[in-house]
């Protein structure tokens, strides 16, 4: 390669770096302005997400390979990558950009990543603690997310609790196949396989699910009631809510166009990514375009899979699966919902409460669909309170008998 070519590439990289730094400064100024107005919420809500994006985009600029590199294997996801590999953590671990920041936060919070094999099917999960006096907690994430979305909540839960966060079928580190059944019922069967493979059902456990994961969790509790001691559903889909949302309107447009329009939850451009944030979050603040582009780039290789899952979970078999199974739920149930949810309307909480006797409902002010990101501390506190309350109730029942 000519010296002039190397110099030109070096200058281009410096320009990109300077442009990114300028946008970061603008972002920081916006955050400072919001804080001076008395709102600390934006940073508390999306700080971890933006931190991941900043790491990925910055590293992509600073460490981008201009020459072909030998393929290496990421020690976190066990996948081979041609580029975007960093020698991290004093050179002891080779990781791809997607997992560098996640690795750091999991380690900081004391979580470890493990794999569970069921024949030729592999589940990826993270865990902290060991089974003890309190029930173990299994957490199921939502559509197109992964196990690390729970890090913000895990941060506020006691370290002695046994917590398991699993990648849902086909997501992140869990096996993805073209023959898999990604309907709600199909995912329930896979999660039951996972629970058995790690022997989580040796004792009854507390099940938590959000959005799509909430739909799966509710159907799971209905199908395997003997394994669940209590359950928390966070803005779950699968309910015929009386009031329509902004997302419902999008969905109607999609159906009328025979799904030729873009799906709001599968962004393909920075503008669509920003629209998705607006749809899922109640708080509004500006994210630099390069950060949005970085997030789009991270998701782009998985979009075909996301479309497949999306079509399954809105299909006739899955769309109202939770509501169709509510009458079979026997374990104590807690529902947490953001009052400003634009994806799954908060009126769904009333539907569930009417169909499940004794259901506890916690509605959160100034909160949208991304409850786990917007109100992590409050969510963790509510879950823990409910677990303790139900455990004390069971203990009281045993003593009285």
C-alpha positions in Angstrom: 0.0 0.0 0.0 1.4 3.5 -1.0 2.4 5.9 1.7 0.0 8.5 0.3 -2.9 6.1 0.6 -2.0 5.4 4.3 -1.7 9.1 4.9 -5.1 9.8 3.3 -6.8 7.0 5.4 -5.2 8.3 8.5 -6.5 11.8 7.8 -10.0 10.5 7.1 -10.0 8.5 10.4 -8.9 11.7 12.3 -11.8 13.6 10.7 -14.3 10.9 11.7 -12.9 10.9 15.2 -13.1 14.7 15.4 -16.7 14.6 14.1 -17.7 12.0 16.7 -16.1 14.0 19.5 -18.0 17.1 18.4 -21.3 15.2 18.5 -20.4 13.8 21.9 -19.8 17.2 23.2 -23.1 18.4 21.9 -24.8 15.3 23.5 -23.1 16.1 26.9 -24.3 19.8 26.6 -27.8 18.6 26.0 -27.7 16.3 29.0 -26.3 19.1 31.2 -29.1 21.4 30.0 -31.7 18.8 31.0 -30.1 18.3 34.4 -30.1 22.0 35.0 -33.8 22.0 34.3 -34.2 19.5 37.1 -34.5 16.3 35.0 -31.9 13.7 35.8 -34.0 11.0 34.2 -32.6 10.9 30.6 -29.1 10.0 31.7 -30.4 7.5 34.3 -32.6 5.9 31.7 -30.5 5.7 28.5 -27.0 6.2 30.0 -26.2 2.4 29.7 -27.5 2.2 26.2 -25.7 5.3 25.0 -22.5 4.1 26.8 -22.6 0.8 24.7 -23.2 2.8 21.5 -20.4 5.2 22.3 -18.0 2.4 22.9 -19.0 0.6 19.7 -18.9 3.6 17.4 -15.7 5.1 18.9 -13.9 1.8 18.7 -15.1 1.3 15.1 -13.5 4.6 14.2 -10.3 4.3 16.2 -9.6 0.6 15.7 -11.2 0.1 12.2 -9.0 -2.3 10.1 -8.0 -0.8 6.8 -6.2 -3.9 5.8 -7.5 -7.5 5.8 -7.2 -9.1 9.2 -7.0 -12.8 10.3 -10.2 -14.0 11.7 -10.3 -14.4 15.4 -12.8 -15.8 17.8 -14.6 -13.6 20.3 -14.2 -15.1 23.8 -17.6 -13.8 24.8 -19.9 -14.9 22.0 -17.7 -17.6 20.6 -18.2 -16.4 17.1 -15.5 -15.7 14.5 -15.1 -12.1 13.3 -13.1 -10.7 10.4 -12.9 -7.2 11.9 -14.0 -5.1 14.9 -12.0 -7.3 17.4 -10.1 -5.7 20.3 -7.6 -7.2 22.6 -9.3 -6.1 25.8 -8.8 -6.2 29.5 -4.9 -6.0 29.4 -4.8 -8.3 26.5 -6.1 -11.4 28.3 -9.4 -11.6 26.4 -10.3 -11.1 22.8 -13.7 -9.6 22.4 -15.8 -8.2 19.5 -17.1 -4.6 19.9 -20.7 -5.8 20.5 -19.6 -7.5 23.7 -16.8 -5.4 25.1 -19.0 -3.1 27.2 -21.5 -5.8 28.1 -18.6 -7.9 29.4 -17.5 -5.0 31.6 -20.9 -4.3 33.1 -21.7 -8.0 33.7 -18.4 -8.4 35.5 -19.0 -5.2 37.5 -22.4 -6.6 38.7 -21.0 -10.0 39.4 -22.8 -11.9 36.6 -21.3 -14.8 34.7 -22.1 -16.1 31.3 -22.8 -19.8 30.8 -24.2 -22.1 28.1 -26.8 -24.9 28.5 -27.0 -27.6 25.9 -30.2 -29.5 25.0 -29.2 -31.9 22.3 -28.0 -29.8 19.4 -29.7 -26.7 20.8 -27.7 -24.3 23.0 -29.0 -21.6 25.4 -26.8 -18.7 26.5 -27.5 -17.1 29.9 -26.0 -15.1 32.6 -26.4 -15.6 36.3 -25.5 -14.3 39.7 -25.7 -16.0 43.1 -26.9 -19.4 44.1 -30.3 -20.8 45.1 -31.0 -19.8 48.7 -33.8 -18.8 51.1 -35.4 -16.5 48.5 -36.8 -18.0 45.3 -34.5 -17.9 42.2 -35.5 -15.3 39.6 -35.7 -16.1 35.9 -35.9 -13.1 33.6 -37.2 -13.2 30.0 -36.4 -10.2 27.7 -38.5 -8.7 25.0 -38.5 -8.8 21.2 -35.0 -8.2 19.5 -33.4 -7.6 22.9 -31.0 -9.9 24.8 -30.2 -11.0 28.4 -28.1 -7.8 29.1 -31.2 -5.6 29.0 -31.8 -6.7 32.6 -28.4 -5.3 33.8 -30.0 -2.0 34.8 -32.5 -3.9 37.1 -30.0 -6.4 38.4 -27.9 -3.5 39.6 -30.6 -2.7 42.2 -31.3 -6.3 43.4 -29.5 -7.8 46.4 -26.4 -9.7 45.4 -27.3 -12.8 47.4 -30.4 -13.5 45.2 -30.0 -16.2 42.6 -30.8 -14.4 39.2 -30.8 -16.0 35.8 -31.2 -13.9 32.6 -31.5 -16.0 29.4 -31.3 -15.1 25.7 -34.7 -16.0 24.2 -34.8 -18.5 21.4 -32.8 -17.3 18.4 -31.6 -14.1 20.2 -28.0 -13.2 20.9 -26.1 -16.3 22.0 -29.0 -18.8 21.9 -29.2 -21.1 18.9 -30.9 -19.7 15.8 -32.3 -22.1 13.2 -34.5 -21.7 10.2 -36.8 -24.5 11.4 -37.5 -23.2 14.8 -41.0 -22.3 16.0 -40.8 -18.8 17.2 -44.5 -18.5 18.2 -45.2 -17.8 21.8 -46.0 -21.5 22.5 -42.8 -22.5 20.7 -40.8 -20.2 22.8 -42.5 -21.5 26.0 -41.4 -25.0 25.1 -37.8 -23.9 24.6 -37.7 -22.0 27.8 -39.1 -25.1 29.6 -36.2 -27.0 28.1 -33.8 -24.4 29.4 -35.2 -24.5 32.9 -34.9 -28.3 33.0 -31.4 -28.2 31.7 -30.0 -26.0 34.5 -32.3 -27.7 37.1 -33.9 -24.4 38.0 -37.2 -26.2 38.6 -35.8 -28.3 41.5 -37.5 -25.5 43.5 -40.3 -23.2 42.6 -38.9 -19.9 41.2 -40.1 -16.4 40.5 -40.6 -15.6 36.8 -40.2 -12.2 35.2 -41.0 -11.2 31.6 -41.3 -8.0 29.7 -43.2 -7.3 26.5 -42.8 -10.4 24.3 -41.0 -12.1 27.3 -44.1 -11.2 29.4 -46.3 -13.0 26.9 -44.0 -16.0 27.1 -43.8 -15.9 30.9 -47.6 -15.8 31.3 -48.2 -18.7 29.0 -45.3 -20.6 30.8 -46.9 -20.1 34.2 -50.2 -21.4 32.8 -48.6 -24.5 31.2 -46.2 -25.3 34.1 -47.9 -24.0 37.3 -46.1 -26.3 39.6 -42.8 -24.7 38.8 -43.7 -21.1 39.6 -44.1 -19.6 43.0 -44.9 -16.1 41.8 -44.6 -14.0 38.7 -44.0 -10.4 37.4 -45.2 -9.3 34.0 -43.9 -6.0 32.8 -46.0 -4.3 30.1 -46.6 -7.8 28.5 -48.0 -8.1 25.0 -50.6 -10.8 24.2 -53.6 -8.8 25.6 -56.6 -7.4 23.9 -56.3 -3.9 25.4 -59.3 -1.7 25.1 -57.4 1.4 24.0 -55.3 1.7 20.9 -51.7 2.9 20.9 -49.4 4.5 18.4 -47.9 1.1 17.7 -51.4 -0.4 17.1 -51.9 2.3 14.4 -48.6 1.3 12.8 -49.6 -2.3 12.9 -52.9 -1.6 11.1 -51.0 0.3 8.4 -48.6 -2.6 8.1 -51.4 -5.1 7.7 -53.2 -2.9 5.1 -49.9 -2.7 3.1 -49.5 -6.4 3.2 -46.4 -5.8 5.3 -44.6 -3.9 2.6 -44.0 -0.9 5.0 -41.1 -0.9 7.4 -41.8 -2.4 10.9 -41.3 0.3 13.5 -39.5 -2.1 15.9 -37.0 -3.1 13.2 -35.2 0.2 12.3 -33.0 0.3 9.2 -31.9 3.9 9.2 -30.8 6.3 12.0 -34.1 8.2 11.6 -36.1 5.0 12.1 -33.9 4.1 15.1 -34.7 7.5 16.6 -38.4 6.9 15.9 -38.2 3.6 17.7 -36.7 5.3 20.8 -39.5 7.8 20.7 -42.1 5.0 20.4 -40.6 2.9 23.3 -39.5 5.6 25.7 -41.5 8.4 27.3 -38.4 10.6 27.9 -37.2 12.6 24.9 -33.6 13.7 24.2 -31.3 14.0 21.2 -28.9 11.2 20.3 -26.0 12.0 17.8 -26.5 10.6 14.3 -23.3 8.5 14.4 -24.5 6.8 17.6 -27.9 6.0 15.9 -26.0 4.7 12.9 -23.8 2.5 15.1 -26.9 1.0 16.7 -28.5 0.4 13.2 -25.3 -1.3 12.1 -25.2 -3.6 15.2 -28.8 -4.8 14.5 -28.7 -4.9 10.7 -27.3 -8.5 10.4 -30.2 -9.8 12.5 -33.1 -7.9 10.8 -34.3 -10.9 8.7 -34.5 -13.0 11.9 -36.4 -10.2 13.7 -38.9 -10.0 10.9 -39.5 -13.8 11.2 -40.1 -13.6 14.9 -42.3 -10.5 14.6 -44.5 -12.2 12.0 -44.9 -15.2 14.4 -45.8 -13.2 17.5 -48.4 -11.1 15.8 -49.9 -14.1 14.1 -53.2 -15.5 15.0 -51.6 -18.3 17.1 -49.6 -15.8 19.3 -51.1 -12.4 19.3 -53.5 -12.9 22.2 -51.8 -16.0 23.7 -51.4 -14.5 27.2 -55.1 -13.5 27.5 -56.2 -16.9 26.3 -54.1 -18.5 29.1 -54.9 -16.1 32.0 -57.6 -18.3 33.4 -55.0 -21.1 33.9 -52.6 -19.0 36.0 -52.7 -20.0 39.6 -49.5 -18.4 41.0 -49.5 -14.9 42.6 -49.2 -12.3 39.8 -47.7 -8.8 39.7 -48.2 -6.5 36.8 -45.9 -3.5 36.2 -46.8 -1.0 33.5 -45.7 2.5 32.3 -48.7 4.8 32.1 -47.4 6.4 28.9 -46.7 3.1 27.1 -47.2 3.7 23.3 -46.5 0.1 22.3 -48.9 -2.0 24.5 -51.5 0.2 26.1 -51.6 0.4 29.9 -55.3 -0.5 29.8 -54.1 -4.1 29.4 -53.3 -4.1 33.1 -57.0 -3.7 33.9 -57.8 -6.6 31.6 -55.4 -8.8 33.4 -56.5 -7.7 36.9 -60.1 -8.5 36.0 -59.3 -12.0 34.8 -56.7 -13.0 37.5 -58.0 -12.7 41.1 -55.7 -11.0 43.6 -53.4 -9.6 40.8 -51.3 -6.8 42.1 -51.0 -3.8 39.6 -48.2 -1.2 39.8 -48.5 1.7 37.3 -45.5 4.0 36.8 -45.9 7.7 36.1 -43.8 9.3 33.3 -42.8 5.9 31.9 -43.3 4.3 28.5 -42.8 0.8 27.2 -39.1 0.5 28.2 -39.9 0.2 31.9 -36.7 -1.7 32.6 -34.6 1.1 31.1 -36.7 4.0 32.2 -37.4 2.9 35.8 -34.8 0.3 36.7 -34.5 1.1 40.5 -38.3 1.3 40.9 -38.8 -1.9 39.0 -36.3 -3.8 41.1 -37.8 -2.5 44.3 -41.3 -3.5 43.2 -40.2 -7.0 42.2 -38.3 -7.6 45.4 -41.2 -6.3 47.5 -43.6 -8.7 45.8 -41.3 -11.7 46.2 -40.9 -11.0 49.9 -44.6 -10.4 50.4 -45.6 -13.7 48.7 -42.9 -15.6 50.5 -44.1 -14.2 53.9 -47.7 -15.1 52.9 -46.7 -18.7 52.2 -44.8 -18.9 55.5 -47.8 -17.6 57.4 -50.1 -20.1 55.7 -47.7 -23.0 56.7 -47.6 -21.8 60.3 -51.4 -21.4 60.6 -51.9 -24.9 59.2 
